[in-house]
Amino acid sequence: MDFELSDEKIQLSGILEYNTIDALHEIFKQILGREDPVLLIDIGGIRQIDTAALQLFLALQRDARAAGKEVIWQNIPDPVSESLRLTGLRPLFEKAGN
């Protein structure tokens, strides 16, 4: 997994799976600490994702909502879209910018 954090958004790429969850969780905690009301997450570079990473995505959405923030997922690639479809989670990630 690779990531690039800028003032505007975070870009994730590579393979997101169980062994990358701790690092991804730390990144998400960092962006939740920002003052921004909208968190833009570009996941266009993700080649593969597992259910542990999807669960972390859901936890981020829950925690952001609790903090009065909105998460916008951008550039959802086919492998992630298919995983969301198979798990029935796709509607939770449908937002402008997808």
Backbone hydrogen bonds, N-H to C=O, Kabsch-Sander energy under -0.5 kcal/mol:
donor,donor_aa,acceptor,acceptor_aa,energy
2,D,13,S,-2.5
4,E,11,Q,-2.1
6,S,4,E,-0.6
6,S,9,K,-2.9
10,I,40,L,-2.2
11,Q,4,E,-2.6
12,L,10,I,-0.5
12,L,42,D,-2.9
13,S,2,D,-2.4
14,G,45,G,-2.4
16,L,14,G,-0.5
16,L,48,Q,-2.8
17,E,15,I,-0.7
20,T,17,E,-2.7
21,I,17,E,-0.6
21,I,18,Y,-1.2
24,L,20,T,-2.4
25,H,21,I,-2.9
26,E,22,D,-1.9
27,I,23,A,-1.9
28,F,24,L,-2.5
29,K,25,H,-2.4
30,Q,26,E,-2.0
31,I,27,I,-2.2
32,L,28,F,-2.2
33,G,29,K,-1.2
34,R,31,I,-1.0
39,L,70,E,-3.6
40,L,8,E,-0.5
40,L,38,V,-0.6
41,I,39,L,-0.5
41,I,72,I,-2.9
42,D,10,I,-3.0
42,D,40,L,-0.5
43,I,41,I,-0.7
43,I,74,Q,-2.5
45,G,12,L,-1.1
46,I,43,I,-1.8
47,R,14,G,-3.2
48,Q,14,G,-1.2
50,D,16,L,-1.4
54,L,50,D,-1.9
55,Q,51,T,-2.4
56,L,52,A,-1.6
57,F,53,A,-2.2
58,L,54,L,-2.2
59,A,55,Q,-2.3
60,L,56,L,-2.3
61,Q,57,F,-2.1
62,R,58,L,-2.4
63,D,59,A,-2.9
64,A,60,L,-2.8
65,R,61,Q,-2.3
66,A,62,R,-2.2
67,A,63,D,-1.3
68,G,65,R,-1.6
69,K,64,A,-3.4
70,E,37,P,-2.6
72,I,39,L,-2.9
73,W,71,V,-0.5
74,Q,41,I,-3.1
74,Q,72,I,-0.5
75,N,97,G,-1.6
81,S,77,P,-2.8
82,E,78,D,-2.8
83,S,79,P,-1.7
84,L,80,V,-2.7
85,R,81,S,-2.4
86,L,82,E,-2.7
87,T,83,S,-1.8
88,G,84,L,-0.7
88,G,85,R,-0.8
89,L,84,L,-1.9
90,R,84,L,-1.3
92,L,89,L,-1.6
93,F,89,L,-0.6
93,F,90,R,-1.8
94,E,90,R,-0.7
94,E,91,P,-0.6
95,K,93,F,-0.6
98,N,95,K,-1.7
